[in-house]
């Protein structure tokens, strides 16, 4: 299990910033959940691959959708988002 400090340092790392920028550029800043609000958070679909997550483990979302995901306990990307983005996100890797 990772500590909050390790996770915090990771989120400040150049590696994380490159992943964040790649997904944000690909999605043009649009939330992958609601498709009509500008996203600003890179959400982990799973923490199984933390520190070495492939881009398709990540979801670009707005704050409202990010909060909704966490409140619901859902940890998966909705089917339409996978269908729309997953193959193209893999192309970035």
BAMIKE-899249 format. One line per 3 residues: number of its first residue (from 1); their letters; for each residue x, y, z of N, C-alpha, C, CB. Coordinates in nm, 4 decimals. Glycine has a CB too. Layout:
% residues N
NUM> A> X,Y,Z,X,Y,Z,X,Y,Z,X,Y,Z ~ ... .
This chain:
% residues 93
1> XXX> 0.0843,-0.1175,0.0000,0.0000,0.0000,0.0000,0.0895,0.1246,0.0000,-0.0963,-0.0006,0.1225 ~ 0.0479,0.2256,-0.0720,0.1260,0.3486,-0.0795,0.0832,0.4458,0.0300,0.1109,0.4139,-0.2179 ~ 0.1749,0.5281,0.0693,0.1431,0.6280,0.1713,0.0905,0.7539,0.1023,0.2683,0.6607,0.2592 .
4> XXX> 0.0176,0.8368,0.1747,-0.0270,0.9637,0.1165,0.0907,1.0499,0.0690,-0.1101,1.0415,0.2185 ~ 0.2026,1.0425,0.1406,0.3201,1.1206,0.1016,0.3745,1.0724,-0.0323,0.4293,1.1118,0.2096 ~ 0.3853,0.9389,-0.0497,0.4342,0.8831,-0.1768,0.3425,0.9245,-0.2914,0.4437,0.7284,-0.1690 .
7> XXX> 0.2140,0.9157,-0.2692,0.1169,0.9520,-0.3726,0.1265,1.1008,-0.4057,-0.0263,0.9167,-0.3272 ~ 0.1407,1.1838,-0.3036,0.1537,1.3277,-0.3246,0.2772,1.3626,-0.4053,0.1577,1.3996,-0.1920 ~ 0.3909,1.2995,-0.3735,0.5129,1.3233,-0.4502,0.4960,1.2773,-0.5943,0.6320,1.2517,-0.3854 .
10> XXX> 0.4286,1.1651,-0.6119,0.4060,1.1136,-0.7474,0.3244,1.2127,-0.8300,0.3342,0.9772,-0.7421 ~ 0.2200,1.2688,-0.7703,0.1363,1.3643,-0.8434,0.2118,1.4921,-0.8809,0.0143,1.3999,-0.7603 ~ 0.3223,1.5179,-0.8157,0.4052,1.6341,-0.8485,0.5191,1.5999,-0.9447,0.4624,1.6938,-0.7215 .
13> XXX> 0.5320,1.4714,-0.9781,0.6454,1.4276,-1.0603,0.6277,1.4635,-1.2077,0.6646,1.2776,-1.0465 ~ 0.7397,1.4689,-1.2776,0.7389,1.4947,-1.4215,0.6670,1.3816,-1.4958,0.8833,1.5107,-1.4745 ~ 0.6865,1.2583,-1.4505,0.6209,1.1430,-1.5128,0.4683,1.1576,-1.5087,0.6635,1.0125,-1.4424 .
16> XXX> 0.4152,1.1942,-1.3917,0.2705,1.2119,-1.3791,0.2221,1.3284,-1.4651,0.2319,1.2351,-1.2322 ~ 0.2982,1.4363,-1.4651,0.2594,1.5535,-1.5427,0.2524,1.5205,-1.6918,0.3579,1.6684,-1.5183 ~ 0.3454,1.4381,-1.7410,0.3440,1.3973,-1.8819,0.2198,1.3139,-1.9130,0.4715,1.3175,-1.9163 .
19> XXX> 0.1833,1.2231,-1.8240,0.0610,1.1433,-1.8438,-0.0614,1.2336,-1.8435,0.0474,1.0348,-1.7339 ~ -0.0654,1.3237,-1.7464,-0.1781,1.4166,-1.7340,-0.1916,1.5028,-1.8601,-0.1602,1.5067,-1.6094 ~ -0.0797,1.5560,-1.9065,-0.0820,1.6400,-2.0258,-0.1249,1.5619,-2.1498,0.0549,1.7018,-2.0487 .
22> XXX> -0.0789,1.4374,-2.1625,-0.1157,1.3543,-2.2778,-0.2661,1.3303,-2.2841,-0.0421,1.2203,-2.2722 ~ -0.3240,1.2934,-2.1696,-0.4684,1.2680,-2.1656,-0.5464,1.3979,-2.1877,-0.5086,1.2037,-2.0306 ~ -0.5037,1.5053,-2.1241,-0.5727,1.6337,-2.1391,-0.5683,1.6801,-2.2845,-0.5096,1.7404,-2.0469 .
25> XXX> -0.4532,1.6697,-2.3484,-0.4415,1.7092,-2.4887,-0.5292,1.6230,-2.5780,-0.2963,1.7004,-2.5344 ~ -0.5283,1.4931,-2.5525,-0.6085,1.4021,-2.6328,-0.7572,1.4347,-2.6229,-0.5838,1.2585,-2.5897 ~ -0.8038,1.4615,-2.5022,-0.9461,1.4889,-2.4783,-0.9818,1.6350,-2.5028,-0.9833,1.4509,-2.3361 .
28> XXX> -0.8827,1.7141,-2.5366,-0.9023,1.8573,-2.5573,-0.9668,1.9232,-2.4355,-0.9882,1.8814,-2.6813 ~ -0.9343,1.8690,-2.3169,-0.9854,1.9258,-2.1931,-1.1314,1.8950,-2.1639,-0.9675,2.0713,-2.1960 ~ -1.1957,1.8141,-2.2475,-1.3377,1.7822,-2.2288,-1.3521,1.6604,-2.1367,-1.4067,1.7554,-2.3661 .
31> XXX> -1.4420,1.6706,-2.0413,-1.4690,1.5622,-1.9477,-1.5095,1.4357,-2.0233,-1.5793,1.6031,-1.8479 ~ -1.4415,1.3247,-1.9950,-1.4711,1.1976,-2.0607,-1.5972,1.1321,-2.0036,-1.3523,1.1026,-2.0467 ~ -1.6494,1.1866,-1.8978,-1.7690,1.1302,-1.8348,-1.8960,1.1955,-1.8881,-1.7619,1.1467,-1.6829 .
34> XXX> -1.9016,1.3277,-1.8876,-2.0250,1.3959,-1.9284,-2.0143,1.4590,-2.0669,-2.0607,1.5026,-1.8271 ~ -1.8939,1.4693,-2.1200,-1.8688,1.5184,-2.2555,-1.9126,1.6620,-2.2830,-1.9364,1.4301,-2.3510 ~ -1.9540,1.7367,-2.1847,-1.9941,1.8737,-2.2156,-1.9423,1.9763,-2.1151,-2.1436,1.8819,-2.2222 .
37> XXX> -1.8646,1.9306,-2.0193,-1.8053,2.0206,-1.9208,-1.6537,2.0045,-1.9314,-1.8572,1.9896,-1.7741 ~ -1.5845,2.1136,-1.9249,-1.4394,2.1034,-1.9326,-1.3837,2.0307,-1.8110,-1.3765,2.2421,-1.9446 ~ -1.3058,1.9290,-1.8386,-1.2446,1.8508,-1.7325,-1.1220,1.9206,-1.6767,-1.2077,1.7128,-1.7832 .
40> XXX> -1.0855,1.8838,-1.5558,-0.9642,1.9387,-1.4965,-0.8992,1.8432,-1.3970,-0.9954,2.0695,-1.4283 ~ -0.9461,1.7178,-1.3914,-0.8932,1.6193,-1.2970,-0.8627,1.4912,-1.3722,-0.9932,1.5926,-1.1808 ~ -0.7452,1.4347,-1.3467,-0.7114,1.3043,-1.4032,-0.7389,1.1993,-1.2964,-0.5616,1.2990,-1.4514 .
43> XXX> -0.8399,1.1186,-1.3188,-0.8897,1.0191,-1.2222,-0.8322,0.8823,-1.2545,-1.0447,1.0136,-1.2230 ~ -0.7881,0.8105,-1.1512,-0.7433,0.6720,-1.1680,-0.8650,0.5802,-1.1747,-0.6484,0.6294,-1.0517 ~ -0.8744,0.5036,-1.2812,-0.9796,0.4025,-1.2905,-0.9532,0.2922,-1.1877,-0.9871,0.3431,-1.4346 .
46> XXX> -0.8274,0.2627,-1.1658,-0.7860,0.1630,-1.0676,-0.6515,0.2067,-1.0107,-0.7772,0.0197,-1.1312 ~ -0.6220,0.1622,-0.8907,-0.4907,0.1893,-0.8313,-0.4016,0.0663,-0.8366,-0.5060,0.2362,-0.6866 ~ -0.4431,-0.0367,-0.9073,-0.3644,-0.1598,-0.9178,-0.2291,-0.1357,-0.9825,-0.4406,-0.2641,-0.9969 .
49> XXX> -0.2219,-0.0401,-1.0721,-0.0984,-0.0135,-1.1459,-0.0349,0.1194,-1.1064,-0.1257,-0.0146,-1.2949 ~ -0.0611,0.1644,-0.9855,-0.0138,0.2954,-0.9422,0.1369,0.3067,-0.9626,-0.0501,0.3201,-0.7947 ~ 0.1794,0.4196,-1.0078,0.3161,0.4555,-1.0434,0.3574,0.4012,-1.1804,0.4113,0.4047,-0.9377 .
52> XXX> 0.2849,0.3046,-1.2317,0.3149,0.2493,-1.3640,0.1864,0.2313,-1.4445,0.3895,0.1144,-1.3510 ~ 0.0870,0.3162,-1.4194,-0.0427,0.2993,-1.4822,-0.0339,0.3293,-1.6324,-0.1468,0.3901,-1.4149 ~ -0.0967,0.2414,-1.7124,-0.1096,0.2735,-1.8547,-0.2113,0.3861,-1.8698,-0.1525,0.1476,-1.9379 .
55> XXX> -0.2036,0.4571,-1.9799,-0.2943,0.5709,-1.9991,-0.4406,0.5306,-1.9972,-0.2635,0.6400,-2.1294 ~ -0.4724,0.4083,-2.0374,-0.6138,0.3694,-2.0374,-0.6654,0.3319,-1.8984,-0.6348,0.2531,-2.1318 ~ -0.5821,0.3453,-1.7950,-0.6287,0.3335,-1.6558,-0.6734,0.4691,-1.6023,-0.5173,0.2752,-1.5658 .
58> XXX> -0.6629,0.5737,-1.6850,-0.6877,0.7100,-1.6394,-0.8061,0.7708,-1.7127,-0.5632,0.7967,-1.6591 ~ -0.8782,0.8566,-1.6445,-0.9987,0.9177,-1.6997,-0.9954,1.0678,-1.6710,-1.1274,0.8520,-1.6400 ~ -1.0065,1.1487,-1.7749,-1.0080,1.2952,-1.7608,-1.1505,1.3395,-1.7329,-0.9520,1.3658,-1.8892 .
61> XXX> -1.1738,1.4003,-1.6167,-1.3099,1.4365,-1.5774,-1.3155,1.5769,-1.5170,-1.3647,1.3346,-1.4776 ~ -1.4353,1.6311,-1.5130,-1.4583,1.7574,-1.4438,-1.4762,1.7272,-1.2942,-1.5840,1.8328,-1.5026 ~ -1.4717,1.8320,-1.2137,-1.4827,1.8146,-1.0687,-1.6164,1.7510,-1.0301,-1.4666,1.9497,-0.9977 .
64> XXX> -1.7244,1.7941,-1.0946,-1.8570,1.7393,-1.0628,-1.8608,1.5888,-1.0881,-1.9663,1.8099,-1.1461 ~ -1.8105,1.5456,-1.2039,-1.8114,1.4024,-1.2355,-1.7155,1.3252,-1.1465,-1.7752,1.3800,-1.3821 ~ -1.6004,1.3847,-1.1133,-1.5056,1.3185,-1.0244,-1.5692,1.2935,-0.8880,-1.3776,1.4026,-1.0093 .
67> XXX> -1.6378,1.3931,-0.8364,-1.7070,1.3751,-0.7081,-1.8156,1.2696,-0.7184,-1.7676,1.5073,-0.6608 ~ -1.8885,1.2694,-0.8284,-1.9947,1.1712,-0.8495,-1.9372,1.0291,-0.8537,-2.0711,1.2020,-0.9801 ~ -1.8244,1.0110,-0.9220,-1.7594,0.8796,-0.9295,-1.7223,0.8317,-0.7904,-1.6338,0.8853,-1.0192 .
70> XXX> -1.6607,0.9190,-0.7114,-1.6184,0.8792,-0.5768,-1.7357,0.8556,-0.4832,-1.5276,0.9843,-0.5178 ~ -1.8400,0.9350,-0.4933,-1.9590,0.9135,-0.4087,-2.0266,0.7808,-0.4408,-2.0595,1.0286,-0.4269 ~ -2.0255,0.7440,-0.5681,-2.0926,0.6202,-0.6083,-2.0088,0.4962,-0.5797,-2.1264,0.6253,-0.7557 .
73> XXX> -1.8787,0.5159,-0.5565,-1.7906,0.4020,-0.5355,-1.7517,0.3331,-0.6650,-1.8559,0.3032,-0.4440 ~ -1.7959,0.3883,-0.7759,-1.7652,0.3289,-0.9063,-1.6174,0.3474,-0.9378,-1.8526,0.3920,-1.0177 ~ -1.5541,0.2436,-0.9853,-1.4134,0.2531,-1.0199,-1.3874,0.2186,-1.1658,-1.3324,0.1628,-0.9309 .
76> XXX> -1.4910,0.2074,-1.2429,-1.4712,0.1730,-1.3833,-1.5137,0.2886,-1.4730,-1.5495,0.0457,-1.4194 ~ -1.4600,0.2889,-1.5939,-1.4970,0.3878,-1.6940,-1.6260,0.3421,-1.7594,-1.3839,0.4076,-1.7997 ~ -1.7220,0.4311,-1.7800,-1.8460,0.3894,-1.8451,-1.8188,0.3344,-1.9854,-1.9443,0.5070,-1.8527 .
79> XXX> -1.9036,0.2440,-2.0288,-1.8847,0.1775,-2.1572,-1.8682,0.2746,-2.2720,-2.0000,0.0870,-2.1852 ~ -1.9492,0.3796,-2.2792,-1.9394,0.4703,-2.3925,-1.8058,0.5429,-2.3942,-2.0530,0.5707,-2.3895 ~ -1.7487,0.5721,-2.2768,-1.6187,0.6385,-2.2735,-1.5091,0.5431,-2.3196,-1.5881,0.6907,-2.1319 .
82> XXX> -1.5174,0.4178,-2.2775,-1.4185,0.3207,-2.3241,-1.4277,0.3058,-2.4749,-1.4387,0.1842,-2.2552 ~ -1.5486,0.2940,-2.5246,-1.5675,0.2749,-2.6678,-1.5169,0.3961,-2.7445,-1.7153,0.2493,-2.7000 ~ -1.5424,0.5136,-2.6925,-1.5062,0.6363,-2.7629,-1.3571,0.6662,-2.7533,-1.5853,0.7530,-2.7079 .
85> XXX> -1.2960,0.6397,-2.6380,-1.1607,0.6863,-2.6150,-1.0549,0.5778,-2.5993,-1.1598,0.7698,-2.4961 ~ -1.0902,0.4604,-2.5520,-0.9888,0.3649,-2.5090,-0.8903,0.3288,-2.6186,-1.0546,0.2408,-2.4588 ~ -0.9359,0.2969,-2.7380,-0.8418,0.2580,-2.8426,-0.7503,0.3741,-2.8802,-0.9173,0.2083,-2.9662 .
88> XXX> -0.8030,0.4969,-2.8788,-0.7201,0.6115,-2.9126,-0.6230,0.6438,-2.8011,-0.8063,0.7322,-2.9430 ~ -0.6618,0.6222,-2.6759,-0.5722,0.6478,-2.5647,-0.4569,0.5481,-2.5696,-0.6474,0.6389,-2.4297 ~ -0.4836,0.4231,-2.6030,-0.3774,0.3239,-2.6147,-0.2782,0.3652,-2.7234,-0.4365,0.1846,-2.6455 .
91> XXX> -0.3271,0.4327,-2.8256,-0.2408,0.4797,-2.9328,-0.1347,0.5766,-2.8805,-0.3241,0.5467,-3.0417 ~ -0.1670,0.6499,-2.7735,-0.0734,0.7465,-2.7174,0.0422,0.6786,-2.6447,-0.1458,0.8399,-2.6228 ~ 0.0236,0.5550,-2.6028,0.1280,0.4873,-2.5226,0.2362,0.4287,-2.6093,0.0673,0.3772,-2.4373 .
